Amino acid sequence: MKLENLRNIGISAHIDSGKTTLSERILFYTGRIHKIEEVRGGGDGATMDHMELEKERGITITSAATSVSWKDHPINLIDTPGHVDFTVEVERSLRVLDGAVLVLCSVGGVQSQSITVDRQMKRYQIPRLAFINKMDRTGANPFRVLKQLREKLGAEAFLMQYPIGAEENFKGAVDLIEMVAYLHEGNEGEKIVTAPIPDDIKDECEDARVQMLEALSMYSDKMMELLLSEEEVSKELIYKVARDAVLGGATPVFMGTAYKNKGVQPLLDAVIRYLPSPLDREIRGRDPKDETNKIELLPDASRPFVGMAFKIADDPFGQLTFMRVYQGTIKKGETYVNQRTTKSERFSRIVRMHSNKREEIEEATAGDIIAVMGIDSASGDTYAESRDFCTLESMFIADPVIKIAVAPATRSDGDKLAKALQRFRKEDPTFRVATDEETNEILISGMGELHLDVYIERIRREYGVEIVVGAPKVSYRESPTKVVEFDYKHKKQSGGSGQFAHIKGKLSPIESDSEDSFEFEDHVVGGRIPKQYIPAIEKGFRDILGKGPVAEFPVVGTRIDLDDGSFHEVDSSEKAFYTAAQGCFREYFKKADPKLLEPIMNVEIEVPEDFQGTVVGDVIRRRGIMTSNDIVEGNSIIKAEVPLAETFGYATDLRSMTQGQGTFTMELATYRQTPTNIQNDIIEAKRKADLASSK
């Protein structure tokens, strides 16, 4: 296999843009499957949606990997979910891929989850193509989608194809480089027929070609000169510059309808022509002994092995670890070192995945995406040939926003539940499990109601455990709102050595978007508090932030300035200063007028225009703030910021308000101060719950 021919790509998009349908067509045209199955309706369901739950709900829950080949180019393809609740699946897939296809609906255009996916692609600097799907839908408008790509995502987007017809008259597309029309024939559109451009759109195609060349000329001085002197630009130069432009961050736009089998093969041609091979990506690792020292990794099979475990799945035969090999070669039966745990582990079997089927292979080399059986790793671990060789930057993991209590219906199922939770926690870094120290309840937290819903359903099915689910809890935060000066003494005399610590300074609020915002500054001079006690003071403050004094929620947005204090030659110790910091925080934080902060969600709702008034009224009733309201093709797209606490059960409410026609997506926007009356209710509810549990 030539490395320059290999493509590692992901397909990402907003819900219902047609990612899985597109993947299914790619599998069919590349000869991987011989019969097309649909996501919804009859048959065995789409190949890449292999879980029962995915087939029933018609959504993708876990990303699935497969390997195909197109015109002698091997392609490793990952189909990712669209719901923000499963965002970690997209995150970890993009972390190890070289390129991506951003799928957009020709009617919906750039929607909320498209924006999230775009952010993830930029985070890992993933070159991408855009594919406008569903060109056969009523209201299809690729030019509006192109405009949104530029305005909403700030993308350097330009058309590489021009549509022939639209909606039910969509026939195919004109290639703006070759200036020919591609039409599709055969039952499954497998035959591509090249035809001259229809007369009625010749002028539009000429204009679109000029716009494409102008956009590309930004990436090539030579092309710019040719255009300015009005000379002909050769096709070879256009192809070369288009590839450079994609690697430089531009987004060429293609179009088609995967469901009606049109436009998929030209997209595959574009994937192998423009998206990078592993040789085109610069990957740097870090030296574990010196974090500042960067190690360049080369996709060379003869160099020492470095790979990243980016996803973990449990199956009946043990743990399956998906791995991207960045450098070197791995062989079946050999031993490699987990850089985090420094343990040597034997790679007993290496498999190439095709959705949930697998084929055994003897070895894998740089650039490959494979799965390894029989190793015990966590998501984001780096493997290499020797200890302390190299670590790769791990992926970004969002913090959960919703919490619910779960318990097995029968005592005897406790072990099974623990096993299930342990497995899912390992597989999914955004799924957290904790035990409430006071109530002893098992709390699971995740990215949204759907996220936790799916896990509860999976525990019922895969482990046969009936679960009792408590009401959802919101992860509030506590934050001070004014500056207070503190002067706190901790004294303890009781036979033997006593304890003495004295600290002075101020506690103040800080503005910060980060989850665990806490700052500590030491301004003590003249050895008023010996230097060795300062870390103990900081640790004392840090350790108490987990449960604030208002309603026992985590504390954020706090700064401590330590200005002065005193100590005792005999009775002062690290423990005394640690205890003093905690006592001081308990006493003075309440004086800083602390407020509860609540998570605010960005909600995007799409409903038929007739229901707009009812839905907007309902959003306002839920303390929502409207940010925009557009009408597109008879559908109202409402964007609002709504407190998470007001969104529980919203899916059901929206369905009943819109006769089942409304859809919505939401993701965390920010934390904001909770209104006083609601804060009082939360504190009161907490007090009652504590009373009940203490009886």
N, C-alpha and C positions, 0 to 999 in steps of 0.2 A: 504494500500500500504506500503510495506517495503521500507524504504528509501535506504537501501543498494542495492536494485534492480533497482532504478531509474537511468537513464542515460540522461544527457542533452548534446546533441552533435550538432556540426555544420559540414556542408560539404563545404569545401573551395577549390578553385583551380584557375588556369589560365583559360582564356577564352576557351571555346570549349574543355574542358577536359572531359566533360560528367557528371558534377555535377547534373544537373536537371534530366537527364536520369537515373542516379543512384538513386536519390530520388524517382523517379516514380516507379522504381522496388522495392525499399524498401516498399513503400506504398502498392504495389500489394502483395508482399510475406507476409506482416504482416496483410493482410486482410483489410486494410484501404480503398482500392479501388478494384473494381472487373474487371476493364478493363484497360489495359495499353494504355496510350496515348503518342504520341511522341512530342518532342519539335518542330520539323519541319514537315510540310506535313500533310494536312488533319486533320480530327478529331477535337476534342475540344482543342487541345494543352495540354501540360503537366499540371498536377494538380497544381504544385507549381508556375507556371508562369501564374498567373490569370489575369494580366492586358492585355488589348487589344494590347497595344504597345509591350508587351513582346512576345505575340503570333505572331505578324506580323514580328518582327525583329528576332525572334528566340534567344533572349538573356534574361538573368535575370537582372531585374533592381532593384527590391526591394527584401530584404530577406523575405522568407515566413516561417512561423512556423507551425508545425503540431505535433500531438501526436500519437504514434503507440505503439504496444506491441509485443514483440518477446520473446517467451518461458517464459511467466510470468514476463518479465522485461518491465516496461513502459519506452518508449524512447520519449523525447521531441527532435524533429529534426528541425534544421533550415538550409534551402538551401540558400546559399549566392551568390551574383553576382560575376563574374570573372573580369569585366572591372575595371581598376584602377580608372575610373571616379566615380564609385559607391563604392569606398573603404570604406567609412564611414559605409556602411551596414555590411561589414565584420567586421570592427573594433568594432562596438557596439554589434554585435552578439557574437564575441569571448569574449568580456568583461564580459558577463554573463554566458557563457557556462562552462561546466566542462571538456569536451573533444572534440576532433575534428577528422575528417577524411580528410587528405590531398589527393586530387585526382590528379593523374598525367597521362598524355597521354603517352602510350607506345612508341610513335614515337617522340613526341615533348619533352618529359622528363621534366626537371626542366626549366621552362620558366620565363620571367621577372616577371609576376604577381605571380608565385609560390614563388618567392623570397620575394615579398612584404608580401604575406600571411604568409610565414614562420616567417618573422620579427614580424608580428602582434601576431602570436601564442606565440613566445618567450616573447613578451612584457607582455602578461598576463599569462605566464607560463602554457600554455594549453597542457596537455598530448595529444599525437595524434598517429593515425595509418596512414600509407600511403597505398593508393590503386592505383595500376597501371591499368588504364582502357584502353579500346580500344585494347585489346590483339589480336583482329581479324583484325586489320589494317595492310596493307602492310608496312613492315619496322618495325613491333613491335619488341622491344628489351628491355625486362625488366632488363637485366643485365647492359645495358648502363644507364638506368634510376637510378638503384641502385647506380652506381658509381657517377652519378651527385648529387644524394641526399647527398652522403658523401662529395664530393668535393665542390659543389656550396653552399650547405646549412650547411655544417659542421655537418650533422646529424649522430647520432649513428644508422645507418640504417642496417638492415639485413633481408634476406628473411625468411618468415615463410612458404612460399609455393614455389613449383617449377613448372614451366609451363609444361603442356603436349601439345606439338606442339605449333605452333605460326601462326600468320596471318590467312589465311582461314582454316588452319588445327588445330586451337586452340580448344582443347577438354575440358579442365578443368585444375585442378591443384592438385599437390600432397601435402598433409598436412605433413610437416616435423617433427611434434611432433608425430602424430599417425602413420606416414609412410604408409598412404593409399592414393589412388587416388580418387578424387571427380569428377564425371562426371554428366552432367545435361541432364535430359530427359523430355519429355512432350513439348507441343507447346510453353509454356513460360518458359521452364527450371525449372518448379516448383518442379520436382522430382529430388532429389539428389541420385545418385547411388554410393555406395562405392565399389571400385574395387581394385584389387592388382596393384602395381606400374608396368607400362609397362617395359619389360625387357631392352629395348634400353636406358632407362634413369635411371636405377637403380643406377649405379655408381655415376652419377652426383648428384642424390638425396642424396646419402650417404655423398658426399663431402659437399653439401649445408647444410646438417643437422649438420655436424661437425663445419662448420663456424658459424651457428646459435648458437650452444651451446657455442662456444668460446666467441661470442659477449655477450651472456647472463651471462657467468661466471664472467664477470666484475662486475656484480651486486650481486654476491653471492659467499662467501668464500667456502661454503659447496660444491657448484657445481664445483668450481675451483679445490678443493681437489679431488673430484671424477674423474674429467677429467685427472688430473695429474697422478693419480694412475690407470688410464684406466679402471675404474669401470663403470658399467651401471648407467645412470642417470634416475631416475624414472620419469614417465610422470607427476605425481602430482607436483614434484619439478620443472619441466620445466614450467608448467602452473603458479605456484606461482611466480617463479623468473621472468617470462615474464611480469606478471602484475606489479611486483615491478620495473622492468626496464622501463616500459611505464610511470609509475608514476615518475620515476627518470629522464625522458627526452629522453629515447631511442625511435626509430621509427621502429617498426616491419612493414615489407612490405608484402601486400597481392596483388592478381592480379585477373583480370577477364575481361569480356566485358559486361557492363550493357546493351548495345543495343541488344546483342545476348543472354541475360539472363544467363550469366555464371559467377559464382564466387560471387554473391551478398549474398546468404545465409551464406556461410562461413565468409564473412566480418561481417554480423550481429552477428554471434556467437562470433567473435573476439571483437566486440564493447561491448557486455555484459560481456565478460570474462576479458578484459584487461583495458577498459577505466574506469575512476573513477566515483563513485557515489558522491552525494553532501557530504557524510560523509568523503570522502577521501581528500577533498579540504580544505585548511586552508584559511579562509576569515577574513580579519581584517577591521574594520571600524575605523573612527577617532572621537574623542570627539570634538564636535563643540566649546566647551568652552576652550579646550586645545588641539591644533592640534597635539602636540607631543604624547599625550596619545592615544595609540591604543586600540581598543575594539575588543576582539575576538568574532566572530559571529558563533554560532553553529546551524546546521540544526536541530533544536529541535522545534517541533510544540507548546510546552507549554511555551516557552520563549517569551519575548516582541517582537512584529513584527518589522522587518527591511526588506525593499525591494528596488529595484532600477528600475526606469522607464528608459528603455534603448532605446525605439523606440516609435515614435508617428506616427499614421496614421489617416487621416481624413476619415470618411465615411458618408453616408447619415444620419446616426443616431447620429452623433456627434463624438467627439474625442475618438479614441481608443488608450489606452496607454499600450504598452507591458511591462510587469513587471516580474522581477525575484524575488521570495521570498527567502531571505537568512535565515531568522530566524522567528519563530513564525507562526501565522495563521491569514489570513484575512477572514472576513465574509462579505457577501453581505449586503449592507445597513448600515454598520458600518462606523465610521469616523476615518480618520488617518491624520497625520500631514506631510505636505511637509517641509522637513528640511531646504530647501533653502528659501522659502517664509514665513515659520512659519504659513502658513494658514492651518486650518483644512478642509479636504475635504471628502465628503461622497462617498464611493465606491458603486454607485447605482446598478451596475451589474458587475458580474465577468464572463468572458467567456473563454473557452478553444478553441484555434484557430485550424482550419484545413485549411491552405491556406487562402482563403477569406471567408470560411464558419465558423460558430461558434456554440458552444453548451454552454448553460448557466450552471453555477455550483454555488453551495451555498457558498462554501469556498475553499480556497487554502492554502496549508501548505508549510513549508520550503522545498526548492528544486524545487518547481513548477515554470514553466514559463507559465504565463497566460496573458490575456489582461483585462484591467479595463475600463468600460465605464463611461463617465460623470465627469472626473476630468480634471483640467486644469494644465498640467505640461509641463516641457520642457525635452528634451532628457538629461539623466544623473542625474535627480533629485532623491534624496533618500527620501523614505517615512518611517515613524516610528510611534509608538503609541503615543509618547508625544513630546513636543518641545525640541530642543537641545539635542536629545537623541544620535544620531549617524549619521555621514555622510560617504558615501562610495566614494572612489577615483573615479573621473569621468574618461571618456575615452579620449584617445588622438585624437585630431581633427586636421587634416592637413590643412594648409592654402591654399586658392584658388589660381590658377595661371592664370586664364583667365577671362576677363571682357568683357561684351557687353552691349550696350545701348538698351533698349526696350521701345516701346511706343504703346498704343492702336491705331489701325487704325482709330477708330471713338472716338470722345470725350466721348460719352455716356458710353463707355466700361471702363472708367477709374476706377470706383469703383470695377467692377468685377476683373480687373487686380490686383488692390491693395489687394483684398481679396485672390486671388490665390497666389500672392507672399508672403503674410503674412502666409498662410497655409504651403507653401513649405519650407519657411525659418524655420518654427517651426519644421517641420518634419525632415529636413536634415541640420545638423549643418555645412556642407561644402558648402551649397548654401547660398550666402550672397546677401543682397539687400541694396543698398544705393542710395541716391539722390545727384547728383553733385550740390554743392552749387551755382556754377557760371552758368552752362548751364541749370540747373534744369532737367537734363535727369535722368531717372531711370536707374541705372546700376545694372546688376546682375552679380555675379561672381561665378565660380565653378572650378571643378577639370579638366575640359577639354572640347573640343568641343562637344563630345557625351553627356556629362552630361547636358550642357545647352540646347542642341538640344532636349533632351528628355523632359526637363521641358517646353520648348516653345511649343512642340507638345501637352503636357498634358494640358497646359493652353488653347490651341485651342480647344481640345476635351472636357475636363471636364468643362470648363467655357464658351465655345462658344465665346472666345474673339480672334479676328484677331489681330496679333501683327506685328508691323514693327520693324525689327531687324537691329541695326547698325553694323558697322564693329567691329570685335573683337579687344580689347585693351589688351596690355600686361602689367602686373604689374611690372614695372621697380622699381629699388631702387636707391637711391643716397648715395654715400659714399665718405668721404674725402680720399686723398691719401698722404697728407704730414702734418707735425705738424705746427701749427701756434700759436703764442703767442697773447693773446688778452688783451687789456686794454680799458675798455669801461665805459663811464660815462653817466648816464641818469639824465638830469636836466630839471626841468620844473618849471617856476615861472609865475604864472598868478593869481594875487590876491588871498587872502586866503592862506591856507597852500600849499607849493610847493611839488615837488617830487625830491628826490635825492637818487641816488644809484651809487656805483662805484665798478666794479669787475675787477680782474686781474687773469690771469691764462693761461692755454694752451688747445688747441683743437687738439686731435690727432686721427689718424685712428687705429682701432683695428681689429684683425682677429677674425671672429666669424661666426659660421654656423647658429646661431639662427636668426630668422626672425627680431626680434625687438632689435638687439644688441645695447645697449647704456649703458655706464658706467659713473658714476658721483662720483668724490672723492673730499672731502673737506679737504684742508690742511691749512685752515686759523688759525693762532695762535694769542694769545694776544688780543682776542676780537676785531680785526680790523673790522670784520663784526659780529654783535651780532648773537648768535646761532639761535634765533627765525626767522631770515631772510633766513637761509641756505635752508630750505625746499622749500621756495618760489622761490629761484634761480633754484633749481633742477626742480621744477614743470614748471618753465618758459621754461627751455631748453627742457624738455620732451614734453610739449604741442605743441612745434613748429616742432617736428620731423615728424609730419603727412604730411607736404608739404615742400619739400626741395626747395631751391632757384634756382636750375638748371632748372628743368622742372616740379616742383610741385609734385614729387613722394616722397614716404616715405623715410626718412633718416635712414640708418643702419650703423653699424661698426664705431661708434663715441664715443670718450671718452672725458670727460671734467674734467680737474683738476683745481679746484678753489684754487688759492694760496694766494690771497691778495685782498684788496679793502678798501673802507672807507665808512663812513655813516655820516649822519647829525642828531643831537639830535632831531630836530623838523620835518624836511622834509622827513626823511627816513621812509619807511613803507614796509610791505610785498608786496603791490601792486607795489611800485617803483622798488623793486629788481626783481619782476616777469617780469615787463616790460623791465628792463635792460637786463635780460637774453635773452629775445626774440630779442631785438634790436641787442645785441652783436652777437647772432647766425646769424642773417640775414647778418650782415656786414662781419663777419670773416669767415663764412663757405665758402664763394666764394673764399677766399684767400687760402683755403686748397686744391686747385686744385681738386675740386670734380669731380667724374666720375659717370656715370650711370652704374648700374649693371643690367644684364638681366637674366631671368630665363633660365637655360639650361636643356633640357629634355633628359633623357635616352630613346632612341628609339630602339626597337627591331623589325626588319622587317623580315618576312619570305616570300620568293618568289621562284618560280621554277628557277633552275640553269640558264636557258637560258636568264633570264632577269637580272641576277646579275650585269652585266656591266652597263646597263642603270640606274638601281636603285642606285648603288654606285655613279655613276657620278652625279645623281640628288641630293644625300645626300651632296656631296661635294659642289655642286652649292649653297646649302642652308646653307653654312658656317658650315656644320657638320664635326665632327672629328670622324673617324672610330676607334672603340675600338676592334672589332673582326669580323671575317667573316668565318663561318664554313659551310661545306657542309654536310648535313645529308640526306641520302636517296633521292638524286636528288633535294633536296631543299636547298637553300642558306639562312643561318640565319645570318643576318647582324646586328651588334650592333654598335650604334653610339651615340654621344652626339650632339644634334642639338638645336640651340636657338629656344625658343618657337615662337618667332615672325616669324620664317621661316616655321612653320609647319601648318599654317592655310590652310584648304582645302586640306590637304595632303591625306586624305582618297580617295578623288575623283581622285587626280593626280596619286596615286599609282595604283588605279584600272585601269586607262587608260594606264599606262605604262606596266602593267602585264596582260593585257586582263582579268582583273577581278580576277586574281588568287593570288594576293599579300595580306597579312594581316600585321598589325603592332600594337604594343602597345607602350604607352609611359607614363613615370611618371617623376616628378620633380627630378633632380639630385642635382643641386646647383645653386648659382647665380655667374655670372662671369662678368668681366669688358666688357663693350660694346666697340667695335672698334670706334676710334675717328670720322671717317666719318659718321658712323651710328648714333653716339651720336649727331652729329651736325644736321643730318636730323631730328631726333626726336625733338630736341629743336626748330628747324625751323618750323616743322609741328605744334608744340604746340603753337608757337607764332602766326602762321596764324589762327589757330582755335580760339585763344583768340581774335584776331582782328575781326574775322568774328562774334563772339558772342557779341562783344561790340558794333557792328554797329547797 
